[in-house]
């Protein structure tokens, strides 16, 4: 079993090594960022919800225009 990445650079290298396409690499990085903002104590305290653009409630079929993540600030709802 391979050890988990220990630095950000190692994490990016793992994405490079395991993704077959640039799009797949980007998707993996977006999911990593979503999880980071949901679980890192600093960001989890600030945001009460984080979504990938395509998973955002109320998207109503709007196309992806380059926005990767949407976060809602805790307390303000914005």
Buried (B, 14 or more C-beta within 10 A) or exposed (E): EEEEEEEEEEBBEBBEEEBEEEEEBEBBBBEBBBEEBBEEEEBBEBBBBBBBBEEBEEEEEEEEEEEBBBBBEEEEEE
